[in-house]
């Protein structure tokens, strides 16, 4: 029976029947995921945290979701989601398991497909406390702090990379509507001014409601998808696909 990857069972051999959306299908094909490829959906209970890398523009921090969706082709010829790399792993960006907005977000941070990058480390959960527009106190986790891009007296930076007391004006939210809406409820939007007051240890948070969908292809490539992207991948059980 034809179904989307979202509704596919865990631990069952599947074969890709169709990928909807010409641009998305082409992006997946570059990663080796196309009609006829065998894959298995894995148990998707996974904790995701931010990762720090060195790219062409220097050191940047990627939110956990973004790091999970960047596939890197390592120098030893392995292909892995960036989130699963070990400190010191080097290679080039092979592709992205997401839509055009993901590509734009990476480009804002100076990273594009085929760029050479080095994985530095996963970041522990942190809580960023700040004063908003010289009056309100706010606190955000490290994932949201990595998605706030703005201007400081010394140049452009992510909010998670500035020092305590440094002037910071929000220029753009590096994410989709969900993160932008979350930050907007706190009053953080383009044009807002933030002053970092403290960085403290945060709680470990796992995906309890919107878990990523994780799958692996027969040749061992592991991929992470948001539900809206997994819904565009149509699969059959491998038994049903056989003549």
N, C-alpha and C positions, 0 to 999 in steps of 0.2 A: 504494500500500500504506500502510495506517495505521500510524504509528509514533509514539513519543514524541519530543519535541524532543531528548532526550538521544541518541537513536540516529539522528536526522535527519542527512543529509549537509550538508556545508558548501558554501555558494555556490549552492544550488539554491532556486528559488522554491517556497515552501511556503504552505499555507493551513491555518489553525487549524480542526480538526474538532470538538474538545471540550476543555474544561478541567475536570479532576476536582476535586471539593471545592467545595461551594457558597460558602463564605467566600472561598476563594482565587480562584475564578472571578469573584466580585463585585469583589474587589480589582483583578484584572487588567482587568475591564471598565471600571473607572473610569480606567484608564490608556489605554484604547483597544484592548485586546487581548481579543478574544472570537471566537466561532465565525464563520468566513467572512473573517477578516482575513488578508491576505497578508503574509508575513514571510520573511526569509532568515537562516539561521544563519551567523554570521561565524567567521573564524579566531579561536579563543579563546585564543591565546597572548598573555597580557597580564600585565603586572606591576601589582599593586595596592598602594597605600600609603595611610596614614591621611590624613585631610583635616580642616582646622580651619574651623569656621563660627561665625557669630554668629547665635544664635536668640533667642527671647523671654527666655530665662534668662541670656543673655550668651554668652561664648565657650566652645565645647565642641569636643572632638576626637572624630571618628568613625573607627573602624577602616576599613581599606580596603574590606572586604567590605560593611560597613554603608553606607559612602558610595556604593558601586556600586549599591546596591539602593534608594536614595532617588532618586526622580525629582522634579526641581524644574521648575516652570513659571516661566520667567524673565519679566522685565518686557517684554522685546522679543518675547514670545509663543513663543519656542522652548521645547521640552521636552527636558531632558537628564538623564542620570544625574548626580547631584551630583559624582561622581568626575571627570566630564569638563568641569566648569565652569572658568571662568577667574577669577583673583583679582578681586574686586569685583563679580562677577555677583550680582544680587539677584532674588528671586522668592519664590514660596510653594511649600510641599511639596505636590506633586500626588498622590503615592501611593508605594506600596512594592511591590517585586517579591519579596515574601517572605511569611512566615507571621506569626501573631499575636505571636510572641515578638519579632520585629523591631520591631513597633509598641510593645511594652512597653519595650524597650530605649531607643528614642528618647524615650518619655515620661519615663523616669527622668532623661534628660538635658534635659528641658524642651522637647522638640520634638515636635509632633504634625502630622497632616495639616492642610493649609491655613495653617499658621503661616508667617509671613514670615521668611526667612533670608537671610544674606549669606555667600557663599563667600569665605573669607579666603585659603587657599592649601593646596596639597598639602604634606605634611611629609616631609622626607628620612628615610631609614632611621636609626633611633637605637636604642641599647642602654641600658636602664635597669638600673643595678646597685644592689642594696639589701641591707640586713640584715633577715632574717626572724626575728621573735620574739626579738630581741636575741642571736641566736647563729649562725644559718646565713646564708651569703652566697648570693644568687641573682642571676641576670640574665635579663631578658626583653626582647623586642623591643617597638617602639613600638605595634604592633597589639594585643598583649596588655596593655600598660600602659594603653591607652585603654579596655579592657574591665573594668578593676578600679575599682569605685566604692566609696568609703568616706568616713570621717569624719576631719576634722582639727580642731585647736583653733579654727580660723576658719570651719568649716562643712564641708558635703559637697563632694566633688570627685572627679575621676578621678585615678588615680595618676600619669598622664602630665602632670598640671597642677600638681603640688605642687613645693615647693622642696627643695633638698638639706637633710637633717637634720630636716625637718618630720615630726611625729608623724602616723601614718596607720594607721587600723584598717579592714580590709576589711569592707564591709557586704554587697556583692553583686557577682557576676560578670555583667557585661552581655553575655551571649552564650549560645549553646546549650551542649549537653553537651560538645562537642568541646573548646572553649576552657576550660571549667570543668575537664575531665579533665586537660588539658595543664597548667594551673596547679596542680591538686591534686597532680600528680606532683612538683612543686617544693615542696609543702607550703603553697601559697597557697590559702586558702579563707576563707569568711566567718568573721570573728573573728580572723584572723591580723593581726599587727602588722608593718608595714613601715617601714623608715627608708631613704629614698633617699640613696645615697652619691655617685653619679656618673651623668652622662648623657654617653654617648660615641657617636661615629659608628658606625653599623652597616652590615651588608652589604645590598646590593640583592638582594631575594629575589623570584623570580617563581614563579607556580604551576606546579609540575612534575608533581605527582601529581593533585591535585584542582583542575583548572582551572575557572574560571567559564565558563558557557555564555553566549555573547554573540549577540544577534540584533538585527535591525533590521526595523521594519515598513515597509510601502510608503511611508508618509508621513514616514519618516526618524527615527522614535523608536528609540533604541538602548536595549536592556534587558539586564541581567546577571542570570543565574539560578544558584542552587546546583543541583547535579545532582538532589537530591531534589525540588525544585520543578519543574525542567524535565521530570521524569518524569510530572508531572501534566498536561502540555500535549501533546495528541495532534494530530498534523499529517499532511497528505497532500501529495504533490508537487502543485503547481498544475495540472500537466497531467492528473494522475489525478483531480483534483477537478472538472475541466470535464465537462459532459455529453457 
